[in-house]
Amino acid sequence: MNLATLSASYLRARPLNTALSVILLALGVATIVLLLLVVGQAEERMQRDARGIDLVVGAKGSPMQLMLAGIYHLDAPAGNIPLTAAQALAKHRFIRKAIPLALGDSWKGHRIVGADKAYADHYGAELREGRFYQKPMEAVLGAEAAARSGIGVGGTFKGAHGLGSEGDEHEDAYTVVGVLARSNSVIDRLVLTSIESVWQLHEEHQQPKAEAREVTVVLVQYASPLAAATLPRQINSQSELQAASPAYETARLFSIVGVGIDALRGFAAVLILAAGLSVFIALYSALEERRYELALMRTLGASPGKLFGLLIGEAFVLSLLGVALGLLLGHGLASLLGAWLERQQHYPVTGLEWRPEELWVAGIALGVGVVAAIVPAWRAYRTDVSRTLAQG
């Protein structure tokens, strides 16, 4: 007697009930898997982009805006700070490394960042071809910026005012002198040039005095643990500067976003529980319809344990189908979302990555389906053969 064949035949005979149970479970699993992939990859990418940066210093405003603009280049900065203030900050005894950045323009949605070569070195970015800029109006493209634009060494382009893609273009053009290899960091999405290039494009015909020059932010690395306790307070006490801690602001950002994420996780959990209830109802109602059939199976030699295993097996097959479909759906949605984010030039997401937490999701979903079958399976185990056959 092939119990697996009987289970499969019965599930095929009730396509609507089978489909409902599988789809509910698949939607719950897919939702959680999608959240795991998106949130996990975003957290890892943001941690990589902020590595080695203990503080972001810029103009007074929102600390989170300062962090998003200065490290992740996802927001517009509140303003600029005097170059003299940035230079004085770099000489502070609590600071090991200070990297000034000049922002304000973009090209095809890619941020143009004025910075010394130390900025690329901080992320371990290396040249794939060409060289680094040596004079104003030379630029080096990040790997993604080069791939999307199709421009290589020797090409030219004009930056646009602002950080969007619809600003008025400057008259002067940049010349691409190098392309960076992929570093899996924020550098990949950027166009790098010298700070002098940014100054040149934004100055009037008259040459301002050196002390009037400005930068946008300074990325700071502490020289000692003591700096974390004293330096931010010292900086914030100055009227023209503000300091933001990437670690603190990133944690605050995810705590804000986490409210919505938790709501989606709760919704997914409800779907999985609803799928378990659907499995329970389907098997319980099926048990009432199959009581005579199960009694006949007992007379043909099937033991109570086999009947118990029959219903547990059916629940396991339903759950397995739901989990498999949910995993495929979750990774497929992540790939679609990643393609859309790539077109928007935001943080990339891939559905090709596997996360260990997905095993827990699959195990819990399978467990819910099997547990839902225990009561119907126990009733099948306790089937009274003679009474059931007598009742017909």
SVG drawing of the C-alpha trace seen along z (x, -y; Angstrom):
<svg xmlns="http://www.w3.org/2000/svg" viewBox="-25 -89 73 96">
<polyline fill="none" stroke="black" stroke-width="0.4" points="0.0,0.0 1.6,-3.3 0.5,-6.0 2.4,-8.7 0.5,-7.9 -2.8,-8.0 -1.9,-11.4 -0.9,-12.9 -4.1,-11.6 -6.3,-13.1 -4.5,-16.5 -5.0,-16.6 -8.7,-15.7 -9.2,-18.8 -7.3,-21.5 -9.0,-24.5 -8.4,-23.5 -4.8,-22.5 -4.1,-25.7 -5.5,-27.9 -3.3,-26.3 -0.2,-26.5 -0.8,-30.1 -1.4,-31.4 1.8,-29.7 3.8,-30.9 2.7,-34.5 3.7,-34.5 7.1,-32.9 7.7,-35.2 7.0,-38.3 9.4,-37.4 12.1,-36.2 11.8,-39.5 12.2,-41.5 15.2,-39.4 16.9,-40.0 16.2,-43.7 16.8,-44.7 19.8,-42.4 21.6,-43.6 20.8,-47.3 22.3,-47.0 25.4,-45.2 25.9,-47.8 25.4,-50.7 27.8,-49.2 30.4,-48.8 30.0,-52.3 30.4,-53.7 33.3,-51.6 36.2,-53.6 34.1,-56.8 33.4,-57.7 32.0,-61.2 30.5,-63.3 31.0,-67.0 29.1,-69.6 26.7,-72.6 24.1,-72.9 20.9,-71.0 19.6,-67.5 22.2,-65.0 20.6,-62.2 20.5,-64.4 24.2,-65.1 24.9,-61.4 22.8,-60.5 24.4,-63.2 28.0,-62.9 28.4,-59.1 25.7,-57.5 25.0,-60.3 21.2,-59.7 20.2,-63.2 21.1,-66.8 23.4,-68.5 22.1,-71.4 24.9,-73.7 28.6,-74.2 31.2,-75.0 34.3,-77.2 37.5,-75.5 39.4,-77.1 37.1,-75.4 37.7,-72.0 41.4,-72.6 41.4,-73.5 39.4,-70.4 41.9,-68.1 44.6,-69.4 42.7,-68.4 44.6,-66.0 41.7,-63.6 41.5,-63.1 43.6,-60.6 42.1,-61.2 39.9,-63.9 38.6,-63.7 36.9,-66.8 34.3,-66.5 32.7,-69.1 29.2,-68.3 26.6,-70.0 26.5,-68.7 25.5,-65.5 25.7,-63.7 22.9,-61.4 21.9,-61.0 25.4,-60.1 26.8,-62.4 29.9,-64.4 32.2,-64.4 35.1,-66.7 37.7,-64.9 41.4,-64.0 42.6,-60.6 42.4,-59.7 38.7,-59.3 39.0,-56.5 41.9,-54.9 39.6,-54.8 37.3,-52.4 40.2,-50.4 39.0,-51.6 41.6,-50.8 41.9,-51.9 40.6,-49.5 42.0,-51.8 43.5,-55.2 44.8,-57.3 43.6,-59.6 42.9,-63.2 45.8,-65.5 44.3,-68.9 40.9,-70.6 38.1,-69.3 39.5,-65.8 37.3,-63.0 37.4,-59.4 34.2,-57.3 33.1,-54.6 32.4,-51.2 28.6,-51.5 28.7,-55.1 31.0,-54.0 28.9,-50.9 25.6,-52.9 27.0,-55.8 29.1,-53.8 31.8,-56.5 35.4,-55.5 38.8,-57.1 39.0,-60.1 35.3,-60.8 33.8,-64.1 30.6,-65.1 29.0,-68.2 27.8,-68.2 24.4,-69.6 23.5,-71.9 22.0,-70.1 21.9,-66.4 19.1,-65.3 19.3,-64.6 17.3,-67.6 19.5,-70.6 21.0,-73.1 24.4,-71.9 27.6,-73.8 29.4,-75.2 32.7,-73.6 33.1,-69.8 34.9,-67.2 37.4,-64.8 37.4,-61.2 40.9,-60.2 40.2,-57.0 37.7,-54.3 37.6,-52.5 37.3,-48.8 34.2,-47.6 34.7,-48.0 31.2,-47.1 31.0,-50.4 29.4,-53.8 32.4,-54.8 31.0,-52.6 28.0,-55.0 30.0,-58.2 32.0,-60.5 35.1,-61.7 37.0,-64.8 39.2,-67.3 37.8,-69.8 39.3,-72.5 37.1,-71.4 34.0,-72.0 35.3,-75.4 36.1,-76.4 32.6,-75.5 30.8,-77.4 32.9,-80.6 32.0,-83.8 34.5,-85.3 36.3,-87.0 38.6,-84.7 37.5,-84.6 40.0,-84.7 41.3,-81.4 39.6,-81.8 36.2,-82.2 36.4,-78.7 34.0,-76.1 33.6,-72.3 30.4,-70.4 31.4,-67.7 34.4,-66.3 34.6,-62.5 36.4,-62.0 38.2,-59.0 39.1,-59.1 42.6,-59.0 41.6,-57.4 38.4,-56.1 38.4,-59.2 37.5,-61.2 34.0,-59.7 33.2,-61.1 34.4,-64.6 34.9,-65.5 31.2,-65.6 30.3,-67.9 33.2,-70.2 32.2,-70.4 28.5,-70.9 29.3,-73.8 30.7,-75.8 27.9,-77.8 29.0,-76.9 29.6,-73.1 27.6,-70.1 28.8,-66.5 26.8,-63.3 27.7,-59.8 27.1,-57.3 26.7,-54.5 24.0,-56.3 22.2,-57.8 22.1,-54.5 20.7,-52.7 18.1,-55.5 17.2,-55.2 16.6,-51.5 14.6,-51.9 12.3,-54.3 12.1,-52.0 11.8,-49.0 8.2,-50.0 7.0,-49.3 9.2,-46.3 7.8,-44.8 4.3,-45.4 5.1,-43.5 6.6,-40.7 3.5,-40.5 1.4,-40.4 3.5,-37.6 3.2,-35.7 -0.6,-36.0 -0.5,-34.6 1.5,-31.6 -0.8,-31.0 -3.8,-31.4 -2.1,-28.8 -1.8,-26.4 -5.5,-26.9 -6.3,-26.3 -4.4,-23.0 -6.2,-22.0 -9.6,-22.8 -8.8,-21.0 -7.5,-17.8 -10.2,-17.8 -13.1,-18.1 -11.3,-15.6 -11.2,-13.2 -15.0,-13.3 -15.3,-12.6 -12.8,-9.8 -13.8,-7.9 -15.2,-5.0 -12.2,-5.0 -9.8,-5.0 -11.7,-2.1 -11.4,-0.1 -7.7,-0.7 -7.5,0.6 -9.3,3.8 -6.8,4.2 -3.9,4.2 -3.1,0.5 -2.0,0.0 -3.3,-3.0 0.2,-4.4 0.1,-4.4 -3.2,-6.3 -1.6,-8.8 1.4,-9.1 -0.9,-9.5 -2.5,-12.7 0.8,-14.0 2.4,-13.3 -0.3,-15.2 0.2,-18.2 4.0,-18.0 3.5,-17.9 1.2,-21.0 3.7,-22.8 6.7,-21.9 5.0,-23.1 4.1,-26.4 7.6,-26.9 9.2,-26.1 6.9,-28.5 7.4,-31.2 11.1,-31.0 11.0,-31.3 8.5,-34.1 10.5,-36.0 13.8,-35.8 12.0,-36.7 10.4,-39.8 13.8,-40.8 15.3,-40.5 12.6,-42.7 13.0,-45.2 16.7,-45.2 16.3,-45.9 14.0,-48.9 16.4,-50.2 19.3,-49.9 17.4,-52.0 16.8,-54.6 20.5,-54.4 19.7,-53.5 21.2,-50.8 21.3,-47.6 19.4,-44.5 19.8,-41.0 17.6,-38.0 20.5,-35.7 21.7,-35.8 20.8,-33.2 20.5,-34.2 20.8,-31.6 17.7,-33.0 15.6,-31.6 16.2,-28.1 14.4,-29.2 11.5,-30.6 11.2,-27.4 11.4,-25.2 8.8,-27.2 6.4,-27.2 6.8,-23.4 6.2,-23.0 3.0,-25.1 1.7,-22.9 2.6,-19.6 1.3,-20.7 -2.0,-21.7 -2.4,-18.1 -1.9,-16.5 -5.6,-16.6 -7.0,-15.2 -4.2,-12.6 -4.9,-11.5 -8.6,-11.0 -7.6,-8.9 -5.3,-6.9 -8.3,-6.3 -10.7,-5.2 -13.2,-2.6 -13.2,-0.2 -16.3,1.9 -18.5,-1.0 -17.5,-3.1 -18.1,-0.2 -21.4,0.5 -22.5,-3.1 -21.4,-2.9"/>
</svg>
